Structures are given as C-alpha cells and as structure tokens.
C-alpha cells in the first residue's frame, strides 16, 4: 500500500470528503493454470485502490479488483 501511495495516481475522494484522496495502481499476481496437462503461470492483473486521509496519512479503506 505504501508503494501505491508513493507511485500511484491520485484523485479526489469519490464521496467528496475534504482531505481524503484515492490512490490507484496496478499490481500483478502469478496464477497457476493447467492447460491440456501442462502447467502454465500467467500474470493476473489487479487494480489496488487506497483511500487516504492526508492530514495524518491514515489509510481509511483499501480494496482491489
């Protein structure tokens, strides 16, 4: 989450709460898939959202999809 806040894109809070911002970034995870008897590892993409109150840098909420 720290890297999301440091390097992610910043936008205002969707609920328009003053002083809160959403940071977003993409992350990848290797997922094991079996195709026709062969094992393949594929990158699965996720998008991490972190809601931060910037007054004291408190993480209010996070989720990924």
N, CA, C and O atoms as a Tripos MOL2 file, in Angstrom:
@<TRIPOS>MOLECULE
protein
  260   259    65     0     0
PROTEIN
NO_CHARGES

@<TRIPOS>ATOM
      1 N           0.8090   -1.1800    0.0000 N.3       1 UNK1
      2 CA          0.0000    0.0000    0.0000 C.3       1 UNK1
      3 C           0.8640    1.2600    0.0000 C.2       1 UNK1
      4 O           0.4890    2.2800   -0.5780 O.2       1 UNK1
      5 N           2.0040    1.1800    0.6440 N.am      2 UNK2
      6 CA          2.8860    2.3420    0.6710 C.3       2 UNK2
      7 C           3.3490    2.7100   -0.7330 C.2       2 UNK2
      8 O           3.4530    3.8930   -1.0580 O.2       2 UNK2
      9 N           3.6260    1.7150   -1.5680 N.am      3 UNK3
     10 CA          4.0570    2.0000   -2.9400 C.3       3 UNK3
     11 C           2.9170    2.5730   -3.7700 C.2       3 UNK3
     12 O           3.1520    3.3730   -4.6760 O.2       3 UNK3
     13 N           1.6950    2.1760   -3.4730 N.am      4 UNK4
     14 CA          0.5440    2.7550   -4.1620 C.3       4 UNK4
     15 C           0.4300    4.2330   -3.8340 C.2       4 UNK4
     16 O           0.1830    5.0480   -4.7230 O.2       4 UNK4
     17 N           0.6070    4.5870   -2.5730 N.am      5 UNK5
     18 CA          0.5340    5.9910   -2.1750 C.3       5 UNK5
     19 C           1.7010    6.7710   -2.7710 C.2       5 UNK5
     20 O           1.5310    7.9120   -3.2000 O.2       5 UNK5
     21 N           2.8650    6.1720   -2.8000 N.am      6 UNK6
     22 CA          4.0500    6.8680   -3.2950 C.3       6 UNK6
     23 C           4.0610    7.0150   -4.8170 C.2       6 UNK6
     24 O           4.4030    8.0810   -5.3280 O.2       6 UNK6
     25 N           3.6870    5.9490   -5.5550 N.am      7 UNK7
     26 CA          3.8520    5.9490   -7.0070 C.3       7 UNK7
     27 C           2.5390    5.9070   -7.7820 C.2       7 UNK7
     28 O           2.5560    6.0660   -9.0030 O.2       7 UNK7
     29 N           1.4190    5.7020   -7.1270 N.am      8 UNK8
     30 CA          0.1430    5.5590   -7.8210 C.3       8 UNK8
     31 C          -0.4420    6.8920   -8.2530 C.2       8 UNK8
     32 O           0.0680    7.9590   -7.9090 O.2       8 UNK8
     33 N          -1.5210    6.8080   -9.0130 N.am      9 UNK9
     34 CA         -2.2020    8.0220   -9.4480 C.3       9 UNK9
     35 C          -3.1490    8.4900   -8.3440 C.2       9 UNK9
     36 O          -3.8000    7.6790   -7.6850 O.2       9 UNK9
     37 N          -3.2180    9.8000   -8.1540 N.am     10 UNK10
     38 CA         -4.0020   10.4010   -7.0700 C.3      10 UNK10
     39 C          -5.2240   11.0880   -7.6500 C.2      10 UNK10
     40 O          -5.1360   11.7840   -8.6610 O.2      10 UNK10
     41 N          -6.3680   10.8880   -7.0040 N.am     11 UNK11
     42 CA         -7.5950   11.5700   -7.4170 C.3      11 UNK11
     43 C          -8.4200   11.8760   -6.1700 C.2      11 UNK11
     44 O          -8.2180   11.2520   -5.1290 O.2      11 UNK11
     45 N          -9.3520   12.8350   -6.2640 N.am     12 UNK12
     46 CA        -10.1680   13.1800   -5.0930 C.3      12 UNK12
     47 C         -11.0550   12.0240   -4.6570 C.2      12 UNK12
     48 O         -11.3450   11.1140   -5.4340 O.2      12 UNK12
     49 N         -11.4740   12.0770   -3.4140 N.am     13 UNK13
     50 CA        -12.3630   11.0680   -2.8540 C.3      13 UNK13
     51 C         -13.6840   11.0580   -3.6240 C.2      13 UNK13
     52 O         -14.2690   12.1200   -3.8390 O.2      13 UNK13
     53 N         -14.1710    9.8830   -4.0450 N.am     14 UNK14
     54 CA        -15.4420    9.8180   -4.7820 C.3      14 UNK14
     55 C         -16.6310   10.3310   -3.9690 C.2      14 UNK14
     56 O         -17.6140   10.7870   -4.5530 O.2      14 UNK14
     57 N         -16.5680   10.2680   -2.6460 N.am     15 UNK15
     58 CA        -17.6570   10.7740   -1.8120 C.3      15 UNK15
     59 C         -17.4760   12.2490   -1.4600 C.2      15 UNK15
     60 O         -18.2570   12.8090   -0.6900 O.2      15 UNK15
     61 N         -16.4490   12.8730   -2.0240 N.am     16 UNK16
     62 CA        -16.1690   14.3010   -1.8810 C.3      16 UNK16
     63 C         -15.9220   14.7370   -0.4290 C.2      16 UNK16
     64 O         -16.3170   15.8330   -0.0320 O.2      16 UNK16
     65 N         -15.2710   13.8800    0.3530 N.am     17 UNK17
     66 CA        -14.9010   14.2330    1.7230 C.3      17 UNK17
     67 C         -13.5990   15.0330    1.6610 C.2      17 UNK17
     68 O         -12.6200   14.6020    1.0510 O.2      17 UNK17
     69 N         -13.6040   16.1870    2.2900 N.am     18 UNK18
     70 CA        -12.4410   17.0740    2.2330 C.3      18 UNK18
     71 C         -11.2290   16.4230    2.8880 C.2      18 UNK18
     72 O         -11.3340   15.8510    3.9730 O.2      18 UNK18
     73 N         -10.0870   16.5130    2.2290 N.am     19 UNK19
     74 CA         -8.8430   15.9980    2.7820 C.3      19 UNK19
     75 C          -8.5780   14.5310    2.5190 C.2      19 UNK19
     76 O          -7.5370   14.0150    2.9250 O.2      19 UNK19
     77 N          -9.4980   13.8380    1.8450 N.am     20 UNK20
     78 CA         -9.2890   12.4280    1.5390 C.3      20 UNK20
     79 C          -9.0810   12.2590    0.0370 C.2      20 UNK20
     80 O          -9.7350   12.9100   -0.7780 O.2      20 UNK20
     81 N          -8.1580   11.3730   -0.3020 N.am     21 UNK21
     82 CA         -7.8270   11.1270   -1.6940 C.3      21 UNK21
     83 C          -7.7040    9.6320   -1.9350 C.2      21 UNK21
     84 O          -7.3810    8.8670   -1.0270 O.2      21 UNK21
     85 N          -7.9670    9.2260   -3.1810 N.am     22 UNK22
     86 CA         -7.8390    7.8300   -3.5860 C.3      22 UNK22
     87 C          -6.5820    7.7020   -4.4290 C.2      22 UNK22
     88 O          -6.3720    8.4630   -5.3740 O.2      22 UNK22
     89 N          -5.7550    6.7410   -4.0790 N.am     23 UNK23
     90 CA         -4.5650    6.4170   -4.8560 C.3      23 UNK23
     91 C          -4.8100    5.0760   -5.5190 C.2      23 UNK23
     92 O          -5.2950    4.1410   -4.8810 O.2      23 UNK23
     93 N          -4.4740    4.9790   -6.8140 N.am     24 UNK24
     94 CA         -4.7110    3.7440   -7.5650 C.3      24 UNK24
     95 C          -3.4400    3.3250   -8.2910 C.2      24 UNK24
     96 O          -2.6710    4.1550   -8.7760 O.2      24 UNK24
     97 N          -3.2440    2.0160   -8.3500 N.am     25 UNK25
     98 CA         -2.1380    1.4610   -9.1180 C.3      25 UNK25
     99 C          -2.4870    0.0420   -9.5350 C.2      25 UNK25
    100 O          -3.3810   -0.5850   -8.9670 O.2      25 UNK25
    101 N          -1.7710   -0.4540  -10.5320 N.am     26 UNK26
    102 CA         -1.9700   -1.8310  -10.9810 C.3      26 UNK26
    103 C          -0.9570   -2.7300  -10.2940 C.2      26 UNK26
    104 O           0.1760   -2.3290  -10.0290 O.2      26 UNK26
    105 N          -1.3860   -3.9510  -10.0110 N.am     27 UNK27
    106 CA         -0.4750   -4.9500   -9.4730 C.3      27 UNK27
    107 C          -0.7610   -6.2690  -10.1620 C.2      27 UNK27
    108 O          -1.8680   -6.4950  -10.6530 O.2      27 UNK27
    109 N           0.2290   -7.1320  -10.1990 N.am     28 UNK28
    110 CA          0.1140   -8.4080  -10.8920 C.3      28 UNK28
    111 C           0.4220   -9.5450   -9.9360 C.2      28 UNK28
    112 O           1.2130   -9.4060   -9.0030 O.2      28 UNK28
    113 N          -0.2220  -10.6710  -10.1920 N.am     29 UNK29
    114 CA         -0.0080  -11.8690   -9.3900 C.3      29 UNK29
    115 C           0.1140  -13.0470  -10.3340 C.2      29 UNK29
    116 O          -0.6520  -13.1620  -11.2900 O.2      29 UNK29
    117 N           1.0720  -13.9230  -10.0730 N.am     30 UNK30
    118 CA          1.2040  -15.1330  -10.8790 C.3      30 UNK30
    119 C           0.1570  -16.1470  -10.4400 C.2      30 UNK30
    120 O           0.0270  -16.4570   -9.2560 O.2      30 UNK30
    121 N          -0.5860  -16.6560  -11.4160 N.am     31 UNK31
    122 CA         -1.6320  -17.6380  -11.1490 C.3      31 UNK31
    123 C          -1.2890  -18.9110  -11.9030 C.2      31 UNK31
    124 O          -0.9470  -18.8690  -13.0850 O.2      31 UNK31
    125 N          -1.3800  -20.0320  -11.2220 N.am     32 UNK32
    126 CA         -1.0600  -21.3270  -11.8210 C.3      32 UNK32
    127 C          -2.2880  -21.8480  -12.5680 C.2      32 UNK32
    128 O          -3.3670  -21.9830  -11.9910 O.2      32 UNK32
    129 N          -2.1090  -22.1380  -13.8570 N.am     33 UNK33
    130 CA         -3.1880  -22.6780  -14.6830 C.3      33 UNK33
    131 C          -2.7240  -23.9800  -15.3160 C.2      33 UNK33
    132 O          -1.5740  -24.0920  -15.7410 O.2      33 UNK33
    133 N          -3.6090  -24.9590  -15.3790 N.am     34 UNK34
    134 CA         -3.3120  -26.2200  -16.0470 C.3      34 UNK34
    135 C          -4.0910  -26.2630  -17.3490 C.2      34 UNK34
    136 O          -5.3220  -26.2500  -17.3500 O.2      34 UNK34
    137 N          -3.3610  -26.3150  -18.4620 N.am     35 UNK35
    138 CA         -3.9770  -26.3280  -19.7840 C.3      35 UNK35
    139 C          -3.4800  -27.5620  -20.5210 C.2      35 UNK35
    140 O          -2.2980  -27.6560  -20.8530 O.2      35 UNK35
    141 N          -4.3760  -28.5080  -20.7780 N.am     36 UNK36
    142 CA         -4.0160  -29.7060  -21.5290 C.3      36 UNK36
    143 C          -2.9060  -30.5170  -20.8870 C.2      36 UNK36
    144 O          -2.0660  -31.0660  -21.6000 O.2      36 UNK36
    145 N          -2.8760  -30.6100  -19.5900 N.am     37 UNK37
    146 CA         -1.8450  -31.3840  -18.9080 C.3      37 UNK37
    147 C          -0.5680  -30.6120  -18.6420 C.2      37 UNK37
    148 O           0.3250  -31.1170  -17.9600 O.2      37 UNK37
    149 N          -0.4600  -29.3980  -19.1640 N.am     38 UNK38
    150 CA          0.7220  -28.5700  -18.9220 C.3      38 UNK38
    151 C           0.3900  -27.5040  -17.8830 C.2      38 UNK38
    152 O          -0.7170  -26.9690  -17.8380 O.2      38 UNK38
    153 N           1.3590  -27.2230  -17.0750 N.am     39 UNK39
    154 CA          1.1870  -26.1770  -16.0690 C.3      39 UNK39
    155 C           1.7480  -24.8790  -16.6290 C.2      39 UNK39
    156 O           2.8980  -24.8220  -17.0630 O.2      39 UNK39
    157 N           0.9230  -23.8380  -16.6130 N.am     40 UNK40
    158 CA          1.3540  -22.5170  -17.0700 C.3      40 UNK40
    159 C           1.1320  -21.5220  -15.9490 C.2      40 UNK40
    160 O           0.1750  -21.6270  -15.1820 O.2      40 UNK40
    161 N           2.0190  -20.5680  -15.8660 N.am     41 UNK41
    162 CA          1.8610  -19.4710  -14.9200 C.3      41 UNK41
    163 C           1.5590  -18.2130  -15.7210 C.2      41 UNK41
    164 O           2.3190  -17.8290  -16.6100 O.2      41 UNK41
    165 N           0.4630  -17.5910  -15.4010 N.am     42 UNK42
    166 CA          0.0480  -16.3780  -16.1060 C.3      42 UNK42
    167 C          -0.0730  -15.2260  -15.1070 C.2      42 UNK42
    168 O          -0.4210  -15.4160  -13.9420 O.2      42 UNK42
    169 N           0.2260  -14.0380  -15.6030 N.am     43 UNK43
    170 CA          0.0790  -12.8450  -14.7730 C.3      43 UNK43
    171 C          -1.3850  -12.4310  -14.7730 C.2      43 UNK43
    172 O          -1.9860  -12.2440  -15.8310 O.2      43 UNK43
    173 N          -1.9560  -12.2880  -13.5790 N.am     44 UNK44
    174 CA         -3.3120  -11.7880  -13.4590 C.3      44 UNK44
    175 C          -3.2310  -10.3620  -12.9220 C.2      44 UNK44
    176 O          -2.5560  -10.1020  -11.9250 O.2      44 UNK44
    177 N          -3.9200   -9.4490  -13.5880 N.am     45 UNK45
    178 CA         -3.8320   -8.0340  -13.2510 C.3      45 UNK45
    179 C          -4.9130   -7.6570  -12.2420 C.2      45 UNK45
    180 O          -6.0700   -8.0560  -12.3760 O.2      45 UNK45
    181 N          -4.5300   -6.8990  -11.2530 N.am     46 UNK46
    182 CA         -5.4450   -6.3390  -10.2690 C.3      46 UNK46
    183 C          -5.2340   -4.8360  -10.2240 C.2      46 UNK46
    184 O          -4.1770   -4.3400  -10.6150 O.2      46 UNK46
    185 N          -6.2270   -4.1180   -9.7540 N.am     47 UNK47
    186 CA         -6.0970   -2.6810   -9.5540 C.3      47 UNK47
    187 C          -6.3430   -2.3990   -8.0710 C.2      47 UNK47
    188 O          -7.4160   -2.6940   -7.5440 O.2      47 UNK47
    189 N          -5.3420   -1.8270   -7.4070 N.am     48 UNK48
    190 CA         -5.4120   -1.5440   -5.9790 C.3      48 UNK48
    191 C          -5.8660   -0.1020   -5.7670 C.2      48 UNK48
    192 O          -5.3280    0.8210   -6.3780 O.2      48 UNK48
    193 N          -6.8600    0.0840   -4.8970 N.am     49 UNK49
    194 CA         -7.3910    1.4010   -4.5440 C.3      49 UNK49
    195 C          -7.1470    1.6090   -3.0500 C.2      49 UNK49
    196 O          -7.5150    0.7660   -2.2320 O.2      49 UNK49
    197 N          -6.5290    2.7310   -2.7030 N.am     50 UNK50
    198 CA         -6.2550    3.0410   -1.3010 C.3      50 UNK50
    199 C          -6.8190    4.4310   -1.0100 C.2      50 UNK50
    200 O          -6.4320    5.4080   -1.6510 O.2      50 UNK50
    201 N          -7.7290    4.5180   -0.0440 N.am     51 UNK51
    202 CA         -8.3170    5.7910    0.3680 C.3      51 UNK51
    203 C          -7.5450    6.3030    1.5770 C.2      51 UNK51
    204 O          -7.4540    5.6240    2.6000 O.2      51 UNK51
    205 N          -6.9840    7.5200    1.4480 N.am     52 UNK52
    206 CA         -6.0840    8.0570    2.4690 C.3      52 UNK52
    207 C          -6.5750    9.4230    2.9410 C.2      52 UNK52
    208 O          -6.9490   10.2700    2.1300 O.2      52 UNK52
    209 N          -6.5710    9.6330    4.2560 N.am     53 UNK53
    210 CA         -6.7850   10.9620    4.8310 C.3      53 UNK53
    211 C          -5.4050   11.5940    4.9550 C.2      53 UNK53
    212 O          -4.5920   11.1700    5.7770 O.2      53 UNK53
    213 N          -5.1430   12.6090    4.1350 N.am     54 UNK54
    214 CA         -3.7880   13.1500    4.0290 C.3      54 UNK54
    215 C          -3.3680   14.0130    5.2090 C.2      54 UNK54
    216 O          -2.1850   14.3240    5.3470 O.2      54 UNK54
    217 N          -4.2990   14.4030    6.0540 N.am     55 UNK55
    218 CA         -3.9390   15.2170    7.2200 C.3      55 UNK55
    219 C          -2.9340   14.4860    8.1040 C.2      55 UNK55
    220 O          -1.9590   15.0750    8.5700 O.2      55 UNK55
    221 N          -3.1820   13.1990    8.3290 N.am     56 UNK56
    222 CA         -2.2830   12.4070    9.1600 C.3      56 UNK56
    223 C          -1.8730   11.0980    8.4830 C.2      56 UNK56
    224 O          -1.3250   10.2100    9.1360 O.2      56 UNK56
    225 N          -2.1330   10.9740    7.1860 N.am     57 UNK57
    226 CA         -1.7670    9.8220    6.3610 C.3      57 UNK57
    227 C          -2.3610    8.5140    6.8830 C.2      57 UNK57
    228 O          -1.7050    7.4720    6.8640 O.2      57 UNK57
    229 N          -3.5940    8.5810    7.3430 N.am     58 UNK58
    230 CA         -4.3040    7.3900    7.7970 C.3      58 UNK58
    231 C          -4.9720    6.7150    6.6130 C.2      58 UNK58
    232 O          -5.6570    7.3700    5.8270 O.2      58 UNK58
    233 N          -4.7790    5.4120    6.4800 N.am     59 UNK59
    234 CA         -5.4610    4.6480    5.4330 C.3      59 UNK59
    235 C          -6.8660    4.3560    5.9300 C.2      59 UNK59
    236 O          -7.0530    3.6340    6.9090 O.2      59 UNK59
    237 N          -7.8460    4.9200    5.2520 N.am     60 UNK60
    238 CA         -9.2340    4.7770    5.6660 C.3      60 UNK60
    239 C          -9.8590    3.4940    5.1180 C.2      60 UNK60
    240 O         -10.6890    2.8650    5.7740 O.2      60 UNK60
    241 N          -9.4490    3.1170    3.9050 N.am     61 UNK61
    242 CA        -10.0560    1.9620    3.2470 C.3      61 UNK61
    243 C          -9.1450    1.5380    2.0990 C.2      61 UNK61
    244 O          -8.4330    2.3670    1.5330 O.2      61 UNK61
    245 N          -9.1650    0.2530    1.7560 N.am     62 UNK62
    246 CA         -8.4750   -0.2130    0.5580 C.3      62 UNK62
    247 C          -9.2150   -1.4170    0.0130 C.2      62 UNK62
    248 O          -9.8800   -2.1440    0.7520 O.2      62 UNK62
    249 N          -9.0920   -1.6160   -1.2790 N.am     63 UNK63
    250 CA         -9.6140   -2.8270   -1.9170 C.3      63 UNK63
    251 C          -8.9390   -2.9900   -3.2730 C.2      63 UNK63
    252 O          -8.3440   -2.0540   -3.8050 O.2      63 UNK63
    253 N          -9.0420   -4.1760   -3.8110 N.am     64 UNK64
    254 CA         -8.5340   -4.4180   -5.1560 C.3      64 UNK64
    255 C          -9.5850   -5.1740   -5.9420 C.2      64 UNK64
    256 O         -10.3870   -5.9300   -5.3940 O.2      64 UNK64
    257 N          -9.5530   -4.9420   -7.2500 N.am     65 UNK65
    258 CA        -10.4830   -5.6310   -8.1400 C.3      65 UNK65
    259 C          -9.7780   -6.0500   -9.4030 C.2      65 UNK65
    260 O         -10.3950   -6.6480  -10.2840 O.2      65 UNK65
@<TRIPOS>BOND
     1     1     2 1
     2     2     3 1
     3     3     4 2
     4     3     5 am
     5     5     6 1
     6     6     7 1
     7     7     8 2
     8     7     9 am
     9     9    10 1
    10    10    11 1
    11    11    12 2
    12    11    13 am
    13    13    14 1
    14    14    15 1
    15    15    16 2
    16    15    17 am
    17    17    18 1
    18    18    19 1
    19    19    20 2
    20    19    21 am
    21    21    22 1
    22    22    23 1
    23    23    24 2
    24    23    25 am
    25    25    26 1
    26    26    27 1
    27    27    28 2
    28    27    29 am
    29    29    30 1
    30    30    31 1
    31    31    32 2
    32    31    33 am
    33    33    34 1
    34    34    35 1
    35    35    36 2
    36    35    37 am
    37    37    38 1
    38    38    39 1
    39    39    40 2
    40    39    41 am
    41    41    42 1
    42    42    43 1
    43    43    44 2
    44    43    45 am
    45    45    46 1
    46    46    47 1
    47    47    48 2
    48    47    49 am
    49    49    50 1
    50    50    51 1
    51    51    52 2
    52    51    53 am
    53    53    54 1
    54    54    55 1
    55    55    56 2
    56    55    57 am
    57    57    58 1
    58    58    59 1
    59    59    60 2
    60    59    61 am
    61    61    62 1
    62    62    63 1
    63    63    64 2
    64    63    65 am
    65    65    66 1
    66    66    67 1
    67    67    68 2
    68    67    69 am
    69    69    70 1
    70    70    71 1
    71    71    72 2
    72    71    73 am
    73    73    74 1
    74    74    75 1
    75    75    76 2
    76    75    77 am
    77    77    78 1
    78    78    79 1
    79    79    80 2
    80    79    81 am
    81    81    82 1
    82    82    83 1
    83    83    84 2
    84    83    85 am
    85    85    86 1
    86    86    87 1
    87    87    88 2
    88    87    89 am
    89    89    90 1
    90    90    91 1
    91    91    92 2
    92    91    93 am
    93    93    94 1
    94    94    95 1
    95    95    96 2
    96    95    97 am
    97    97    98 1
    98    98    99 1
    99    99   100 2
   100    99   101 am
   101   101   102 1
   102   102   103 1
   103   103   104 2
   104   103   105 am
   105   105   106 1
   106   106   107 1
   107   107   108 2
   108   107   109 am
   109   109   110 1
   110   110   111 1
   111   111   112 2
   112   111   113 am
   113   113   114 1
   114   114   115 1
   115   115   116 2
   116   115   117 am
   117   117   118 1
   118   118   119 1
   119   119   120 2
   120   119   121 am
   121   121   122 1
   122   122   123 1
   123   123   124 2
   124   123   125 am
   125   125   126 1
   126   126   127 1
   127   127   128 2
   128   127   129 am
   129   129   130 1
   130   130   131 1
   131   131   132 2
   132   131   133 am
   133   133   134 1
   134   134   135 1
   135   135   136 2
   136   135   137 am
   137   137   138 1
   138   138   139 1
   139   139   140 2
   140   139   141 am
   141   141   142 1
   142   142   143 1
   143   143   144 2
   144   143   145 am
   145   145   146 1
   146   146   147 1
   147   147   148 2
   148   147   149 am
   149   149   150 1
   150   150   151 1
   151   151   152 2
   152   151   153 am
   153   153   154 1
   154   154   155 1
   155   155   156 2
   156   155   157 am
   157   157   158 1
   158   158   159 1
   159   159   160 2
   160   159   161 am
   161   161   162 1
   162   162   163 1
   163   163   164 2
   164   163   165 am
   165   165   166 1
   166   166   167 1
   167   167   168 2
   168   167   169 am
   169   169   170 1
   170   170   171 1
   171   171   172 2
   172   171   173 am
   173   173   174 1
   174   174   175 1
   175   175   176 2
   176   175   177 am
   177   177   178 1
   178   178   179 1
   179   179   180 2
   180   179   181 am
   181   181   182 1
   182   182   183 1
   183   183   184 2
   184   183   185 am
   185   185   186 1
   186   186   187 1
   187   187   188 2
   188   187   189 am
   189   189   190 1
   190   190   191 1
   191   191   192 2
   192   191   193 am
   193   193   194 1
   194   194   195 1
   195   195   196 2
   196   195   197 am
   197   197   198 1
   198   198   199 1
   199   199   200 2
   200   199   201 am
   201   201   202 1
   202   202   203 1
   203   203   204 2
   204   203   205 am
   205   205   206 1
   206   206   207 1
   207   207   208 2
   208   207   209 am
   209   209   210 1
   210   210   211 1
   211   211   212 2
   212   211   213 am
   213   213   214 1
   214   214   215 1
   215   215   216 2
   216   215   217 am
   217   217   218 1
   218   218   219 1
   219   219   220 2
   220   219   221 am
   221   221   222 1
   222   222   223 1
   223   223   224 2
   224   223   225 am
   225   225   226 1
   226   226   227 1
   227   227   228 2
   228   227   229 am
   229   229   230 1
   230   230   231 1
   231   231   232 2
   232   231   233 am
   233   233   234 1
   234   234   235 1
   235   235   236 2
   236   235   237 am
   237   237   238 1
   238   238   239 1
   239   239   240 2
   240   239   241 am
   241   241   242 1
   242   242   243 1
   243   243   244 2
   244   243   245 am
   245   245   246 1
   246   246   247 1
   247   247   248 2
   248   247   249 am
   249   249   250 1
   250   250   251 1
   251   251   252 2
   252   251   253 am
   253   253   254 1
   254   254   255 1
   255   255   256 2
   256   255   257 am
   257   257   258 1
   258   258   259 1
   259   259   260 2
@<TRIPOS>SUBSTRUCTURE
     1 UNK1         2 RESIDUE 1 A UNK
     2 UNK2         6 RESIDUE 1 A UNK
     3 UNK3        10 RESIDUE 1 A UNK
     4 UNK4        14 RESIDUE 1 A UNK
     5 UNK5        18 RESIDUE 1 A UNK
     6 UNK6        22 RESIDUE 1 A UNK
     7 UNK7        26 RESIDUE 1 A UNK
     8 UNK8        30 RESIDUE 1 A UNK
     9 UNK9        34 RESIDUE 1 A UNK
    10 UNK10       38 RESIDUE 1 A UNK
    11 UNK11       42 RESIDUE 1 A UNK
    12 UNK12       46 RESIDUE 1 A UNK
    13 UNK13       50 RESIDUE 1 A UNK
    14 UNK14       54 RESIDUE 1 A UNK
    15 UNK15       58 RESIDUE 1 A UNK
    16 UNK16       62 RESIDUE 1 A UNK
    17 UNK17       66 RESIDUE 1 A UNK
    18 UNK18       70 RESIDUE 1 A UNK
    19 UNK19       74 RESIDUE 1 A UNK
    20 UNK20       78 RESIDUE 1 A UNK
    21 UNK21       82 RESIDUE 1 A UNK
    22 UNK22       86 RESIDUE 1 A UNK
    23 UNK23       90 RESIDUE 1 A UNK
    24 UNK24       94 RESIDUE 1 A UNK
    25 UNK25       98 RESIDUE 1 A UNK
    26 UNK26      102 RESIDUE 1 A UNK
    27 UNK27      106 RESIDUE 1 A UNK
    28 UNK28      110 RESIDUE 1 A UNK
    29 UNK29      114 RESIDUE 1 A UNK
    30 UNK30      118 RESIDUE 1 A UNK
    31 UNK31      122 RESIDUE 1 A UNK
    32 UNK32      126 RESIDUE 1 A UNK
    33 UNK33      130 RESIDUE 1 A UNK
    34 UNK34      134 RESIDUE 1 A UNK
    35 UNK35      138 RESIDUE 1 A UNK
    36 UNK36      142 RESIDUE 1 A UNK
    37 UNK37      146 RESIDUE 1 A UNK
    38 UNK38      150 RESIDUE 1 A UNK
    39 UNK39      154 RESIDUE 1 A UNK
    40 UNK40      158 RESIDUE 1 A UNK
    41 UNK41      162 RESIDUE 1 A UNK
    42 UNK42      166 RESIDUE 1 A UNK
    43 UNK43      170 RESIDUE 1 A UNK
    44 UNK44      174 RESIDUE 1 A UNK
    45 UNK45      178 RESIDUE 1 A UNK
    46 UNK46      182 RESIDUE 1 A UNK
    47 UNK47      186 RESIDUE 1 A UNK
    48 UNK48      190 RESIDUE 1 A UNK
    49 UNK49      194 RESIDUE 1 A UNK
    50 UNK50      198 RESIDUE 1 A UNK
    51 UNK51      202 RESIDUE 1 A UNK
    52 UNK52      206 RESIDUE 1 A UNK
    53 UNK53      210 RESIDUE 1 A UNK
    54 UNK54      214 RESIDUE 1 A UNK
    55 UNK55      218 RESIDUE 1 A UNK
    56 UNK56      222 RESIDUE 1 A UNK
    57 UNK57      226 RESIDUE 1 A UNK
    58 UNK58      230 RESIDUE 1 A UNK
    59 UNK59      234 RESIDUE 1 A UNK
    60 UNK60      238 RESIDUE 1 A UNK
    61 UNK61      242 RESIDUE 1 A UNK
    62 UNK62      246 RESIDUE 1 A UNK
    63 UNK63      250 RESIDUE 1 A UNK
    64 UNK64      254 RESIDUE 1 A UNK
    65 UNK65      258 RESIDUE 1 A UNK
